Amino acid sequence: MRLFSIIQWHHFAYMIISIALLGFGASGTFLAFARRPLVERYPAAFAASAALFGMTAVASVAGAERLPFNALEIIWNPGQLGWLAASYAVLVLPFFFGATCIGLAFIRHPGQIGRVYAFDLVGAGIGALGTVGLLFLVPPPAAVCFVAALGFAAAALAATDMARHRWLGVGSLGLAASLIAVWLPPSWTDPGPHMSQYKGLRMALEVPNARVVEERSSPLGLLTIVESPTVPFRYAPGLSLANTQEPPAQLAVFTDGDSITTITAYGGDPATVAYLDRTTAALPYRILKRPRMLILGAGGGEQVLLALRAGADTVDAVELNPQMIDLARNRFADFAGSIFSRPNVHLHLAEARAYAAATDEHYDLIQMPLLDSFSAAAAGVQTMHENYTYTLEALRDYLAVLRPGGIIAITRWLRVPPRDILKLFATATAALEADGVTEAGRHLALIRSWNTATLLVAKSAFTGEDVAAIRGFAAENFFDISWAPGISSADVNRYNQLDQEYLYEGALALLDPKKRADFIERYKFDIAPATDDRPYFFDFFRWRALPELLTLRTQGGAAMLDWGYLILATTLVQAAILSAVLILLPLWLRRRALARGVHRLRFGLYFLALGLAFLFIEIAFIQRFVLFLGHPLYAVAVVLAGFLAFAGLGSALAARWMAVVGRGSAVRGIALAVMVIACLAATYLVALPLVFERLLALPDVAKIAIALLLIAPLAVFMGMPFPLGLGHVGACSEAFIPWAWGINGCASVLSAILAVLLAMHIGFNGVVVIAIILYLVAPALLAGSWDRYVPQTPQGFVPDQDRTRVKPTPEHPIRSGNASIESWRG
């Protein structure tokens, strides 16, 4: 996920999870075909699979990042879809071989499934959480090498039981050491050569004499500091065309090769940064004098300089990445004039929403600077970013910590036709109305330059003096007023002229309750307010606008098409094809092996429903916990670890649950388990927002522990329906077991992507509701079939007191079902 963030623009968590599940599903199908010869040569097969995992873990990542896949070209070059499919095919290999090891262990040691599965899940949980810590120590490519070395270590352990092949063990350890030594030169640890050529870092390094002076890597981002002495950086978003002052020297700081902030040379004289007064972000300082202010996103300190220049009384600056703080406050402190060490400047390591929820302070001004790159915004690459900074709930949180007369100032890139700004305007209007404001238009002001727009959201209505200050500031700097209380059509579109004043017309429609809904519905981009349930602020895609946008793409209109959504939809189609080819097609070729009397359709739908429902809840929880844990990678690691470990515990308890609670009936046990799942999931729909609101300010370690505790009860019961259903189906027909595994795997591959796609339309709550329905329907698909094969009485299903395994009675032999239930009870 970190490598995808660096090489492309997004972590593609949904796609990586889908790829992993595709590898597991394909491995299950492979084992269904090659079970007997592999089990007969178990130590060698296990060692070879583990060694192949180690090899492909490095080779597939190195190969995938060298594929000429460029997401931006998909809009006009359909051939890129082939390279996307190639990325899937290459990256699936390590998951396939790793899953083969696990599957072989299950088949070879059916009496110790619980023990083997427990160790596997403990390792998985440690891996999910440990990778975050590992990425604080080494860059992502080195972390891949470390993981690959673990594969070779597993091969060496397996080879110790083979007297004739102990050379394989020694060789595997030697290869692991060589891997670390050979694959870690600077060319490998530096992903720059394989980074998209359209990223800002790659373009900056094309300038003569530009060079990288520092690089820091962590799970929160790859920070690259670039110096360009020949053609100096002059980064000042929203700078007026009336400006005549040359900015001081700057160092550019790129995050994952694109999002940019700068560290500006400062000697202590405010006059040297007077050019900042001529940016749109300086507007609130014309209204507020000596404000106590909060900056959400300190970056390299540009907005701190502006605040000091404007005479701010106290500055609290919040930054999520500790390495960014170290760069600005320590490594380049002398260059930046030690602005973060001043007595009236306080730098806080926190996430913006968490800090706003925790602070007891109240502010005159909350400044939200522009930290993402223009190229990323223009290309629509942020479509799939879960962003909780600009949601309706977020703006209400910010308004809550304002003093009377306080202002929120948000600066965004200007895109034409406008999307970001109108969506932000709609969200701010909804937030004000939710706080009881009846005339939201009197609390809003919007100005624009040639490339940025700044929105002011005031806690109290703007006065006549405030509006006069806005007008004067705009006139001095040749900025256009797109909205302010009392303006008319004659006051807009005067300097940076557009064919149509979209922002003014949009503001009028959004402020009119009678026209708002119709305007949002008719607009060619999705500008409905973002919420915590649908935090995709940068998702503007509408299907009905696609034909027109595709027609315009050859006329310079490609930038109007947000390719992120198209990547998501395309990935779903490709995942469906690949999973059908790798999982279902081989099993279909063996369909004659199925017993005639089995309810194949109903059984198949049962495992299809489970595969969809489980991943729907898991993916929804990952996205919801991004807000609570502060970063997507933290959410992925913690939620995956929780669901893996506790679902495994649920699987281990499934047989006892069926015997005690289900009174020996698998269908009854499944039905009761899904009732608990439905109740817990429905409770979380209501409770999680309240829990997050109250606990958002806790330290990271405490929040991780709370997240795992919240996940535990739900995951335990979610781990029961699959093994119980597999045992039930095995009692009916052992030949259907590979089909059950394959159908479930195929559904899991698709649901990892489909869950995100649905969340962008109906929200995470809607995804969870669908999952609840699927869980409740699932037991009905099995009901009635049990009577035809195994009686439901306890006498026909007797637990062995010594080994807690299912034992057939002479009257009702269920030999295949007995083995299956034991195999999957873990």
C-alpha positions in Angstrom: 0.0 0.0 0.0 2.8 2.4 0.8 4.6 1.6 -2.5 1.4 2.3 -4.5 1.1 5.6 -2.7 4.6 6.5 -3.8 4.6 5.2 -7.3 1.0 6.2 -8.1 -1.2 8.6 -6.1 -3.2 6.4 -3.8 -2.7 3.6 -1.4 -5.2 1.4 -3.3 -6.0 -0.5 -0.1 -9.2 -2.0 -1.5 -7.2 -3.3 -4.5 -4.4 -4.8 -2.4 -6.9 -6.6 -0.2 -8.6 -7.9 -3.4 -5.3 -9.1 -4.8 -4.5 -11.0 -1.6 -7.9 -12.7 -1.5 -7.5 -13.6 -5.2 -4.3 -15.3 -4.4 -5.9 -17.3 -1.5 -8.8 -18.3 -3.6 -6.7 -19.4 -6.5 -4.5 -21.4 -4.1 -7.6 -23.2 -2.8 -8.5 -24.2 -6.3 -5.0 -25.3 -7.0 -4.9 -27.5 -3.9 -8.2 -29.0 -4.8 -6.6 -30.3 -8.0 -3.1 -31.2 -6.7 -3.9 -32.3 -3.2 -2.7 -35.9 -3.3 0.8 -35.4 -4.9 1.5 -32.4 -2.7 0.5 -34.0 0.5 2.7 -37.0 -0.3 5.7 -34.7 -0.7 4.5 -32.4 2.1 7.9 -31.1 3.5 9.3 -30.4 0.1 6.1 -28.8 -1.2 5.8 -26.6 1.9 9.4 -25.5 1.7 9.2 -24.8 -2.0 6.0 -22.8 -1.6 7.6 -20.8 1.3 10.7 -20.1 -0.8 8.6 -19.1 -3.8 6.8 -16.7 -1.5 10.1 -15.1 -0.6 11.2 -14.8 -4.2 7.9 -13.5 -5.6 7.4 -11.0 -2.7 10.4 -9.1 -4.0 10.2 -10.0 -7.7 6.5 -9.2 -8.1 6.8 -5.8 -6.4 9.9 -4.9 -8.4 8.1 -6.1 -11.5 4.8 -4.3 -10.9 6.5 -0.9 -10.2 8.3 -1.2 -13.5 5.2 -1.9 -15.6 4.3 1.1 -17.7 1.0 1.5 -16.0 -0.1 5.1 -15.7 -3.5 5.7 -14.2 -3.8 9.1 -15.8 -3.6 7.7 -19.3 -6.6 5.4 -18.8 -8.9 8.3 -19.9 -7.4 8.4 -23.4 -5.4 5.1 -23.7 -7.5 1.9 -23.2 -4.2 -0.1 -23.4 -3.5 1.0 -19.8 -6.3 -1.4 -18.7 -4.1 -4.2 -19.9 -1.2 -3.0 -17.7 -3.6 -2.7 -14.7 -4.6 -6.4 -15.2 -0.9 -7.2 -15.5 -0.3 -5.5 -12.1 -3.0 -7.7 -10.6 -1.5 -10.9 -12.2 2.0 -10.1 -11.0 1.2 -9.0 -7.5 -1.1 -12.0 -6.8 1.9 -14.5 -6.9 3.3 -14.0 -3.3 -0.2 -14.3 -1.8 -0.8 -17.5 -3.9 2.3 -19.2 -2.6 1.8 -18.0 1.0 -1.7 -19.3 1.0 -0.5 -22.6 -0.5 1.7 -23.1 2.6 -1.3 -22.6 4.9 -3.6 -24.8 2.9 -1.0 -27.6 2.8 -0.5 -27.4 6.6 -4.3 -27.7 7.1 -4.5 -30.7 4.8 -1.4 -32.5 6.2 -2.4 -31.9 9.9 -6.2 -32.2 10.1 -6.0 -33.1 13.8 -4.2 -29.8 14.6 -6.1 -27.3 12.5 -6.9 -25.2 15.5 -3.3 -25.0 16.6 -2.0 -24.3 13.1 -4.6 -21.7 12.4 -4.0 -20.0 15.8 -0.3 -19.6 15.0 -1.2 -18.4 11.5 -3.6 -15.8 12.8 -1.2 -14.6 15.5 1.4 -14.1 12.9 -1.0 -12.3 10.7 -2.0 -9.9 13.5 1.6 -9.3 14.4 2.4 -8.7 10.7 -0.4 -6.2 10.2 0.5 -4.1 13.2 4.3 -4.8 13.1 4.5 -3.5 9.5 3.5 -0.1 10.7 6.4 -0.1 13.2 8.8 -1.6 10.6 8.0 1.2 8.1 9.1 3.8 10.7 12.5 2.1 10.6 13.1 1.3 7.0 11.6 2.4 3.6 8.9 0.3 2.0 11.3 -1.6 -0.4 13.5 -2.7 2.5 10.4 -3.8 4.4 9.4 -6.0 1.4 12.9 -7.6 1.6 12.4 -8.3 5.3 9.1 -10.0 4.7 10.6 -12.0 1.9 13.4 -13.1 4.2 10.7 -14.5 6.6 9.5 -16.7 3.7 12.9 -18.1 3.3 13.2 -18.7 7.0 9.9 -20.7 6.9 11.3 -22.7 4.0 14.5 -23.4 6.1 12.4 -24.6 9.1 10.4 -26.9 6.9 13.5 -28.3 5.2 15.0 -29.3 8.5 12.7 -32.3 8.5 14.0 -33.5 5.2 17.3 -35.4 5.6 17.9 -35.4 1.9 17.1 -31.8 1.4 18.7 -30.0 4.3 20.8 -28.2 1.7 17.5 -26.4 0.9 17.3 -25.1 4.4 20.9 -23.8 4.4 20.4 -22.4 0.9 17.2 -20.6 1.9 18.8 -18.9 4.8 21.8 -17.9 2.6 19.4 -16.6 -0.1 17.6 -14.6 2.5 20.8 -12.9 3.7 21.8 -12.3 0.1 18.5 -10.8 -0.7 18.9 -8.2 2.1 22.5 -7.4 1.0 21.9 -7.3 -2.8 18.5 -5.7 -3.1 19.2 -2.7 -0.8 21.4 -0.3 -2.8 20.2 3.3 -3.1 18.6 2.5 -6.4 16.3 0.0 -4.8 15.5 1.9 -1.6 14.7 5.1 -3.6 11.5 4.5 -5.5 12.0 7.7 -7.5 13.0 6.1 -10.8 9.8 4.2 -10.9 7.5 7.0 -9.7 5.0 8.3 -12.1 6.5 10.9 -14.4 3.6 13.2 -13.8 4.2 13.6 -10.1 5.6 16.9 -8.9 8.9 15.4 -7.6 9.8 13.8 -10.9 9.1 17.1 -12.7 11.0 19.2 -10.1 14.1 17.0 -10.5 14.1 17.6 -14.3 15.2 21.2 -13.5 19.0 21.7 -14.0 21.0 21.3 -10.7 17.9 20.4 -8.7 18.8 17.8 -6.1 17.4 15.9 -3.2 19.0 17.1 0.1 17.0 15.0 2.6 14.6 12.1 2.6 12.5 10.7 5.4 10.3 7.6 5.2 7.5 6.5 7.5 4.0 4.9 7.2 2.7 8.4 7.0 4.6 9.3 3.9 7.8 9.6 2.0 9.1 13.1 2.6 11.6 14.3 0.0 13.3 17.8 0.4 14.5 19.3 -2.9 16.8 22.2 -3.5 16.8 24.0 -6.8 19.5 26.8 -6.9 19.5 27.4 -10.6 15.7 27.9 -11.0 14.5 28.7 -7.5 11.2 27.5 -6.1 8.6 30.2 -6.0 5.7 28.4 -4.3 3.0 30.8 -3.2 -0.5 29.4 -4.1 -3.0 32.2 -4.8 -0.4 34.9 -5.2 -1.9 38.1 -6.7 -0.8 39.3 -10.1 -0.3 42.6 -8.4 2.6 41.3 -6.4 6.0 42.8 -7.1 8.1 41.2 -4.3 10.3 38.2 -5.0 9.9 35.4 -2.4 13.0 34.3 -0.5 14.7 31.0 -1.2 12.6 27.9 -0.6 13.1 24.2 -0.1 10.3 22.1 -1.5 9.0 19.2 0.6 7.1 16.6 -1.4 5.0 13.9 0.3 4.9 10.6 -1.6 6.4 12.5 -4.6 3.5 15.0 -5.1 1.7 16.9 -2.3 3.9 19.9 -1.7 4.8 22.3 1.0 7.8 24.6 1.3 10.3 25.6 4.0 11.0 29.3 3.3 14.2 31.1 4.3 13.5 33.6 7.0 15.8 35.9 8.9 13.3 37.4 11.3 12.3 40.5 9.2 8.6 40.3 8.5 9.1 42.6 5.5 10.9 39.7 3.6 7.6 37.7 3.5 5.3 40.6 2.6 4.3 38.8 -0.6 2.2 36.5 1.6 -0.1 39.4 2.2 -1.1 39.2 -1.4 -2.4 35.6 -1.4 -6.0 34.7 -1.0 -5.2 33.0 2.3 -4.4 36.5 3.8 -8.0 37.6 3.5 -9.1 36.9 7.2 -6.3 39.1 8.5 -8.1 42.1 7.0 -11.1 41.4 9.2 -9.4 40.1 12.4 -6.7 42.0 14.3 -4.1 40.1 16.4 -6.1 36.8 16.3 -5.5 33.8 18.4 -5.3 31.2 15.6 -5.1 27.5 14.8 -3.4 26.2 11.7 -4.6 22.7 10.7 -1.7 21.4 8.6 1.5 23.2 9.5 3.6 21.7 6.7 6.8 23.6 6.2 5.5 26.7 8.0 4.2 29.0 5.2 1.0 29.8 7.0 2.9 30.3 10.3 5.0 33.0 8.5 1.8 34.6 7.3 0.4 34.6 10.8 3.5 36.2 12.3 3.6 38.7 9.5 0.0 39.6 10.2 0.7 40.0 13.9 -1.2 37.0 15.3 -1.2 36.9 19.1 -0.8 33.1 19.5 -0.3 30.4 16.8 -1.2 26.8 17.4 0.0 24.7 14.5 -1.2 21.1 14.1 0.8 18.5 12.0 0.1 14.8 11.6 3.6 13.6 10.5 6.3 13.7 13.2 9.0 13.6 10.6 7.6 16.8 9.0 7.8 18.4 12.5 11.4 17.3 12.9 12.4 18.7 9.5 10.8 22.1 10.2 11.7 22.5 13.9 15.1 20.9 14.0 16.8 19.8 10.7 16.1 23.1 8.8 15.4 25.3 11.8 18.2 27.7 11.0 17.1 28.0 7.4 13.5 28.7 8.5 14.5 31.2 11.2 13.4 28.9 14.0 9.8 30.1 13.7 8.5 26.9 15.4 10.6 27.7 18.5 9.1 31.1 19.1 7.3 31.5 22.4 4.0 32.4 20.7 4.1 29.5 18.3 3.1 26.0 19.5 3.5 23.0 17.3 1.2 20.0 18.1 1.6 16.4 16.8 -2.0 15.4 16.1 -4.7 14.8 13.5 -6.8 17.9 12.7 -10.2 16.4 13.8 -8.7 14.8 16.9 -7.1 18.1 18.0 -10.3 20.1 17.4 -12.2 17.5 19.5 -9.7 17.5 22.3 -8.7 21.1 22.7 -10.1 23.3 25.5 -8.9 26.5 23.7 -11.1 28.7 21.5 -9.8 30.6 18.5 -10.4 33.7 16.5 -9.2 32.1 13.3 -8.8 28.5 12.0 -6.6 28.4 8.9 -6.8 25.3 6.6 -3.9 25.8 4.2 -3.5 24.2 0.7 -1.1 21.3 1.1 -2.0 19.1 -1.9 -0.6 19.7 -5.4 -2.4 21.4 -8.2 -1.6 18.6 -10.6 -3.2 16.0 -8.3 -6.3 18.1 -7.9 -6.6 18.8 -11.6 -6.2 15.2 -12.6 -8.8 13.9 -10.1 -6.4 11.5 -8.5 -7.8 12.1 -5.0 -11.2 10.7 -5.9 -10.8 7.7 -3.6 -9.1 9.5 -0.7 -11.1 9.2 2.5 -10.9 12.8 3.7 -12.5 13.6 7.0 -11.1 17.2 7.0 -13.8 18.7 4.8 -16.9 16.8 6.0 -20.1 18.4 7.4 -19.3 17.0 10.8 -15.7 18.3 10.6 -16.8 21.9 9.9 -19.2 21.7 12.9 -16.3 20.6 15.1 -14.3 23.6 13.9 -17.1 26.0 14.4 -17.5 24.7 18.0 -14.0 25.9 18.9 -14.3 29.4 17.5 -14.8 32.4 19.6 -17.8 34.7 18.9 -16.8 36.5 15.7 -14.3 33.8 14.8 -13.6 32.7 11.2 -12.6 29.5 9.5 -10.5 30.1 6.3 -10.2 27.3 3.8 -8.1 27.6 0.6 -8.5 25.2 -2.3 -7.3 25.0 -5.9 -9.6 26.5 -8.4 -10.9 24.1 -11.1 -13.1 25.1 -14.0 -15.9 24.1 -14.1 -15.8 24.3 -10.3 -16.1 21.2 -8.2 -14.1 21.5 -4.9 -15.2 25.0 -4.1 -18.9 24.5 -4.7 -18.9 21.2 -2.7 -17.1 23.0 0.1 -19.6 25.9 -0.1 -22.5 23.4 0.0 -20.9 21.6 3.0 -20.4 24.8 4.9 -24.0 25.9 4.3 -25.2 22.6 5.6 -23.0 22.8 8.7 -24.1 26.3 9.5 -27.8 25.4 9.2 -27.2 22.3 11.3 -25.9 24.7 14.0 -29.2 26.7 13.8 -28.1 29.5 11.4 -31.1 30.6 9.4 -29.3 32.8 6.9 -26.1 31.0 6.1 -25.2 33.5 3.3 -24.5 36.2 5.9 -21.8 33.9 7.4 -20.0 33.1 4.2 -17.5 34.9 1.9 -15.7 33.6 -1.1 -12.9 35.1 -3.2 -10.8 33.7 -6.0 -7.5 34.4 -7.8 -6.5 32.9 -11.1 -5.7 29.5 -9.5 -7.0 29.4 -5.9 -10.2 30.2 -4.0 -10.5 31.0 -0.3 -13.8 30.4 1.6 -14.5 32.2 4.9 -17.0 30.6 7.3 -17.9 32.9 10.2 -19.5 32.0 13.5 -21.3 35.3 13.6 -22.7 37.1 10.6 -20.3 39.4 8.7 -20.9 43.1 9.4 -20.9 45.9 6.9 -17.3 46.7 7.9 -16.2 43.1 7.3 -17.8 43.2 3.8 -16.0 46.5 3.1 -12.7 45.0 4.1 -13.3 42.0 1.8 -14.1 44.3 -1.1 -11.0 46.4 -0.4 -8.7 43.4 -0.2 -10.0 41.9 -3.4 -9.7 45.2 -5.3 -6.1 45.8 -4.2 -5.0 42.3 -5.3 -7.2 41.9 -8.4 -9.1 39.1 -6.8 -12.7 38.4 -7.7 -15.4 38.2 -5.1 -17.6 35.2 -5.8 -19.8 35.6 -2.7 -20.1 38.0 0.1 -23.3 39.4 1.9 -24.9 42.0 -0.3 -23.0 41.6 -3.5 -24.7 41.5 -6.9 -23.9 40.1 -10.4 -22.3 43.5 -11.2 -19.6 42.9 -8.5 -18.3 39.6 -9.8 -16.1 38.3 -12.6 -14.1 41.6 -13.0 -10.4 40.6 -13.0 -9.8 36.9 -13.6 -12.7 36.6 -16.0 -14.5 33.4 -16.8 -17.0 32.8 -19.6 -19.5 32.3 -16.9 -19.3 33.2 -13.1 -20.0 29.6 -12.0 -19.2 30.2 -8.3 -21.5 33.2 -7.9 -24.4 31.4 -9.6 -23.7 28.2 -7.7 -23.6 30.1 -4.4 -27.0 31.7 -5.1 -28.5 28.3 -5.8 -27.0 26.6 -2.8 -28.1 29.3 -0.4 -31.7 29.1 -1.6 -33.4 26.1 0.1 -36.0 25.9 -2.7 -33.3 25.6 -5.5 -30.5 23.8 -3.6 -31.6 20.2 -4.1 -32.4 20.7 -7.7 -29.2 22.5 -8.4 -27.1 19.8 -6.8 -29.0 17.1 -8.7 -28.7 18.8 -12.1 -25.0 19.8 -11.7 -22.8 17.7 -13.9 -20.4 16.9 -11.0 -21.3 15.5 -7.6 -21.2 18.5 -5.2 -23.4 17.1 -2.5 -22.0 17.8 1.0 -19.4 15.3 2.2 -20.2 13.6 5.5 -18.3 11.2 7.8 -20.5 8.4 6.4 -19.4 9.4 2.8 -16.0 11.1 3.4 -15.1 11.1 -0.3 -14.9 14.9 -0.6 -12.9 14.7 -3.9 -15.4 12.3 -5.6 -17.3 14.4 -8.2 -18.0 11.6 -10.7 -21.5 11.2 -12.2 -22.2 8.4 -14.7 -24.6 10.5 -16.7 -21.9 13.0 -17.5 -19.4 10.3 -18.7 -20.4 10.3 -22.4 -20.0 14.0 -22.7 -16.7 14.0 -20.9 -15.4 11.2 -23.0 -16.3 13.2 -26.1 -14.4 16.2 -24.7 -11.3 14.3 -23.6 -9.6 14.7 -27.0 -10.3 18.5 -26.9 -8.4 19.2 -23.7 -11.2 18.1 -21.4 -9.5 15.0 -20.0 -8.8 16.9 -16.7 -12.6 17.2 -16.1 -12.9 13.4 -15.9 -12.0 12.1 -12.4 -10.1 8.9 -13.3 -10.1 7.5 -9.8 -13.7 6.4 -9.9 -13.1 4.8 -13.3 -10.1 2.9 -12.0 -12.3 1.6 -9.2 -15.0 0.4 -11.6 -12.5 -1.1 -14.0 -10.7 -2.9 -11.2 -14.0 -4.5 -10.2 -14.6 -5.8 -13.7 -11.1 -7.1 -14.0 -11.2 -8.7 -10.6 -14.4 -10.5 -11.5 -12.8 -11.9 -14.7 -9.6 -12.9 -13.0 -11.4 -14.6 -10.1 -13.7 -16.4 -12.4 -10.7 -17.7 -14.5 -8.5 -18.6 -11.6 -11.0 -19.9 -9.1 -14.4 -20.8 -10.6 -13.4 -22.0 -14.1 -11.1 -24.8 -12.9 -13.8 -26.0 -10.5 -16.5 -25.8 -13.2 -14.4 -28.1 -15.3 -14.7 -30.7 -12.5 -18.4 -30.1 -12.0 -19.2 -33.8 -12.8 -17.6 -34.7 -9.5 -20.4 -33.1 -7.6 -23.1 -35.4 -6.1 -26.4 -35.1 -8.0 -28.5 -34.6 -5.0 -26.8 -31.6 -3.5 -28.5 -28.2 -3.5 -25.7 -26.7 -5.5 -27.3 -23.4 -6.2 -28.5 -22.8 -2.6 -25.1 -23.8 -1.2 -23.3 -21.7 -3.7 -25.4 -18.6 -2.8 -24.8 -19.2 0.9 -21.0 -19.0 0.5 -21.4 -16.1 -2.0 -23.4 -14.2 0.6 -20.9 -14.9 3.3 -18.0 -13.7 1.2 -19.7 -10.5 0.3 -21.0 -9.8 3.8 -17.8 -10.4 5.7 -15.7 -8.1 3.5 -18.4 -5.5 3.3 -18.2 -5.1 7.1 -14.5 -5.3 7.2 -13.9 -2.7 4.5 -16.6 -0.4 6.0 -14.8 -0.7 9.4 -11.4 0.1 7.8 -12.8 3.3 6.3 -14.7 4.4 9.4 -11.6 3.8 11.6 -9.5 6.1 9.4 -11.2 9.0 11.3 -10.6 7.4 14.7 -7.0 6.3 14.1 -5.9 9.3 12.1 -4.4 7.6 9.0 -5.5 5.1 6.3 -2.5 2.8 6.9 -3.2 2.7 10.7 -6.8 1.8 10.1 -6.0 -1.0 7.6 -3.4 -2.5 9.9 -5.5 -2.4 13.1 -8.8 -3.4 11.6 -7.2 -6.3 9.6 -5.4 -7.5 12.7 -8.5 -7.4 14.8 -10.7 -9.2 12.3 -8.1 -11.8 11.5 -7.4 -12.7 15.1 -10.9 -12.6 16.5 -12.5 -14.2 13.5 -10.0 -17.0 14.0 -11.1 -17.3 17.6 -14.7 -17.4 16.5 -13.8 -20.3 14.1 -12.2 -22.1 16.9 -15.3 -21.8 19.0 -17.7 -22.6 16.2 -18.0 -26.4 16.9 -18.7 -25.8 20.6 -21.2 -23.0 19.7 -23.0 -25.5 17.4 -23.0 -28.2 20.0 -24.1 -26.1 23.0 -26.2 -23.2 21.6 -27.2 -24.8 18.3 -28.1 -28.1 20.0 -26.1 -30.0 17.4 -27.6 -28.3 14.4 -25.2 -26.4 12.2 -28.1 -24.4 10.6 -29.5 -23.4 14.0 -26.0 -22.5 15.1 -25.4 -20.3 12.0 -28.8 -18.7 12.4 -28.1 -17.7 16.0 -24.6 -16.5 15.2 -25.9 -14.2 12.4 -28.6 -12.8 14.7 -25.8 -11.7 17.0 -23.8 -10.3 14.1 -26.9 -8.3 12.9 -27.5 -6.9 16.4 -23.9 -5.9 17.0 -23.5 -4.4 13.5 -26.7 -2.4 13.9 -25.6 -1.2 17.3 -22.3 0.0 15.9 -24.1 2.0 13.2 -25.5 4.1 15.9 -22.8 3.9 18.6 -19.5 4.3 16.6 -19.9 8.0 15.7 -20.7 8.8 19.4 -17.7 6.7 20.6 -15.4 8.3 18.1 -16.5 11.8 19.1 -15.8 11.2 22.8 -12.6 9.3 22.5 -10.9 11.0 19.5 -8.5 12.9 21.7 -6.9 9.8 23.3 -3.3 8.8 22.6 -2.7 6.5 19.6 -1.9 3.5 21.8 -5.2 3.8 23.7 -7.2 4.3 20.5 -5.6 1.1 18.9 -6.6 -0.9 22.0 -10.1 0.5 22.0 -10.4 -0.2 18.3 -9.5 -3.9 18.8 -11.9 -4.2 21.7 -14.7 -2.8 19.6 -13.9 -5.2 16.7 -13.5 -8.3 18.9 -17.1 -9.3 19.7 -18.3 -8.7 16.1 -15.4 -10.5 14.6 -15.7 -13.5 16.9 -19.3 -14.2 15.6 -18.4 -13.4 12.0 -15.8 -16.2 12.2 -18.5 -18.9 12.8 -20.8 -19.1 9.8 -18.1 -20.1 7.3 -16.7 -23.2 9.1 -20.1 -24.3 10.3 -21.5 -23.9 6.8 -18.5 -25.7 5.3 -19.0 -28.6 7.7 -22.7 -28.8 6.9 -22.1 -28.8 3.2 -19.3 -31.4 3.6 -21.8 -33.7 5.4 -24.0 -33.4 2.3 -21.2 -33.8 -0.3 -17.5 -33.6 0.2 -17.1 -32.9 -3.5 -18.8 -29.5 -3.0 -16.1 -28.3 -0.6 -13.7 -26.9 -3.3 -16.7 -25.2 -4.8 -17.6 -23.6 -1.5 -14.0 -22.4 -1.0 -13.9 -21.1 -4.5 -17.2 -19.3 -4.5 -16.4 -17.7 -1.1 -13.0 -16.7 -2.4 -14.4 -15.2 -5.6 -17.0 -13.2 -3.6 -14.3 -11.9 -1.2 -12.2 -10.7 -4.1 -15.1 -8.7 -5.5 -16.5 -7.4 -2.2 -13.2 -5.7 -1.3 -13.7 -3.4 -4.3 -17.5 -3.4 -4.4 -17.7 -2.2 -0.8 -15.7 1.0 -1.6 -17.8 1.6 -4.8 -21.0 1.3 -2.8 -19.7 3.5 0.0 -19.1 6.3 -2.4 -22.8 6.2 -3.4 -24.7 5.1 -0.3 -22.2 5.6 2.5 -20.6 3.1 4.9 -23.8 2.7 6.9 -25.5 1.5 3.7 -22.8 -1.0 3.1 -23.1 -2.4 6.6 -26.9 -2.6 6.2 -26.5 -4.6 3.0 -24.0 -6.9 4.9 -26.6 -7.4 7.7 -29.2 -8.4 5.2 -26.9 -10.9 3.5 -26.0 -12.4 6.8 -29.7 -12.8 7.8 -30.6 -14.4 4.4 -27.7 -16.9 4.5 -29.1 -19.4 7.0 -32.3 -19.7 5.0 -30.3 -20.9 2.0 -29.2 -24.0 4.1 -32.5 -24.5 5.9 -34.2 -27.8 5.0 -31.2 -29.5 3.4 -29.9 -30.8 6.7 -32.9 -33.1 7.3 -32.1 -35.0 4.1 -28.6 -36.0 5.1 -28.1 -35.8 8.9 -30.8 -35.7 11.7 -31.0 -32.6 13.8 -31.3 -34.5 17.1 -28.3 -34.5 19.5 -28.2 -38.3 19.2 -27.2 -38.0 15.6 -24.4 -35.5 16.3 -22.4 -36.4 19.3 -19.3 -34.5 20.4 -16.3 -36.5 21.6 -15.5 -35.4 25.1 -11.8 -36.1 24.7 -11.0 -34.3 21.4 -14.1 -32.1 20.9 -14.6 -33.5 17.4 -17.8 -34.5 15.6 -18.4 -38.3 15.7 -20.9 -40.1 13.5 -23.4 -42.6 14.9 -23.9 -46.1 13.4 -27.3 -45.1 12.2 -26.1 -41.9 10.5 -22.6 -42.2 9.2 -21.3 -38.8 8.1 -17.7 -39.6 7.4 -17.0 -36.8 5.0 -18.9 -34.3 7.1 -17.0 -35.3 10.2 -13.7 -34.7 8.6 -14.8 -31.4 7.1 -16.1 -30.0 10.4 -12.9 -31.0 12.2 -10.8 -29.5 9.4 -12.6 -26.1 9.5 -13.5 -25.8 13.1 -10.4 -23.6 13.7 
